[in-house]
Amino acid sequence: MRKVGIHNFPDIDRVVYGKPAAEALNDEAVRLNANRVFLLVSRTLNTKTDEIEKIRRALDLRRNCAAHDPQASRRGRSSSEGSSS
């Protein structure tokens, strides 16, 4: 059963192509003088490829935010604990 909801996609200011994602995102962070970068990625992209790790290394990201799991608090654990993909 599908839940009903609305998702508002963020505005796209620019599209960079022809460059590896890690390099392009690092260049954009430098261009924007960004102090923080938020990556919104799928679990599959994060766990089944090395692309997100390449981006983390390029941006020197040291902290990781667990996947959003509204049911985790009911189960008494964080969403990054206990479930295997």
ChimeraX attribute file (.defattr): number of C-alpha atoms within 10 A of each C-alpha:
attribute: neighborCount
match mode: 1-to-1
recipient: residues
	/A:1	3
	/A:2	4
	/A:3	5
	/A:4	5
	/A:5	5
	/A:6	6
	/A:7	5
	/A:8	5
	/A:9	6
	/A:10	6
	/A:11	6
	/A:12	6
	/A:13	5
	/A:14	7
	/A:15	6
	/A:16	10
	/A:17	8
	/A:18	6
	/A:19	9
	/A:20	12
	/A:21	16
	/A:22	18
	/A:23	14
	/A:24	17
	/A:25	18
	/A:26	19
	/A:27	14
	/A:28	14
	/A:29	15
	/A:30	12
	/A:31	9
	/A:32	9
	/A:33	9
	/A:34	10
	/A:35	7
	/A:36	9
	/A:37	12
	/A:38	8
	/A:39	11
	/A:40	8
	/A:41	10
	/A:42	11
	/A:43	11
	/A:44	9
	/A:45	12
	/A:46	13
	/A:47	12
	/A:48	11
	/A:49	11
	/A:50	11
	/A:51	15
	/A:52	18
	/A:53	16
	/A:54	15
	/A:55	19
	/A:56	19
	/A:57	13
	/A:58	16
	/A:59	18
	/A:60	11
	/A:61	13
	/A:62	7
	/A:63	7
	/A:64	9
	/A:65	8
	/A:66	10
	/A:67	13
	/A:68	10
	/A:69	12
	/A:70	10
	/A:71	11
	/A:72	13
	/A:73	10
	/A:74	9
	/A:75	9
	/A:76	9
	/A:77	12
	/A:78	17
	/A:79	16
	/A:80	13
	/A:81	10
	/A:82	8
	/A:83	7
	/A:84	5
	/A:85	7
